[in-house]
Amino acid sequence: LLDPRSPREDGSCLIPVYSVDTVWENRNHENLIRLIRSVSVERKRLIFNTDVEVVWIGTTRSNT
């Protein structure tokens, strides 16, 4: 796996799932994880891009 802290060429970063503070509760987590295609961060929100829809999962914890 790529280092989640290392920015990729397009400037995006891979964020480990365990950095989510709040979780979407009305979904089966295991099924959702399998559907995840990509993750992006917008204004400290984790955006999980799935085949079904873009699902907001939670906010990222800032280390700064």
C-alpha positions, -999 to 999 in steps of 0.1 A, spaced: 0 0 0 11 36 -6 20 57 23 -12 75 32 7 106 42 24 110 9 7 133 -17 3 117 -51 11 134 -83 -24 149 -86 -20 164 -51 -45 140 -34 -37 119 -4 -48 85 7 -64 87 41 -66 57 64 -102 48 73 -94 48 110 -89 85 109 -126 91 106 -142 107 137 -178 100 129 -192 72 108 -222 69 86 -244 47 108 -271 35 84 -249 13 63 -232 -20 64 -195 -11 70 -180 -42 54 -201 -38 22 -193 -1 21 -156 -7 24 -157 -31 -5 -175 -5 -27 -150 23 -20 -131 33 -52 -114 64 -40 -113 89 -11 -109 126 -13 -108 154 13 -128 185 10 -127 211 37 -116 185 63 -143 161 52 -136 126 40 -154 119 8 -156 82 -1 -163 77 -38 -182 44 -43 -199 28 -73 -233 37 -59 -229 73 -48 -205 97 -31 -209 91 6 -198 115 33 -182 95 61 -169 120 86 -143 146 93 -106 141 94 -86 147 125 -60 174 121 -25 166 134 -14 202 133 
